[in-house]
Amino acid sequence: MLFVLDVGIRRIQLDQEEWIKATATLRRWILFWRPPPRPVEADESLGALLARREQVRAKQTAPATQPNPELFRPQTPAVLLQTEKAPSAPITPAIPAQSEPAKPAKPGEPTSTTSRLLEAKRRARKKID
């Protein structure tokens, strides 16, 4: 194979530019796991964009606004579907009054998250019944 390659190289006259292209292609085939180098222009333009973004952010600092709580309340109350045990009239969940003060925990009661969730579940069942 080397003899055929040697004769082919001597018979075919290749310029230096063609040899550089051929060796680059050969390196790309052999070293396929290495990515091609990124152009420097892309890094410079990215750096310029990031610098400009930081300049704009430094000038335009606005205070954080709190979302309006009215946006998260439904316009119409939800209606529960009737089940076989449910009464004939549709049940709408009661919206707790905002003015009700929170009940302080009794000293003997556990105040873990699980106990609070169970208590909330019991209160919801009482409201449905």
Protein Blocks (a to p, Z undefined) as FASTA:
>chain_A
ZZmmmmmmmmpccdfklmmmmmmmmmmmmmmmbccdddfklmmmmmmmmmmmmmmmmmmc
ccdddddfklmpcfbdcdddddfkbcfbdcddddddfklccddddfkbccbfklmmmmmm
mmmmmmmZZ
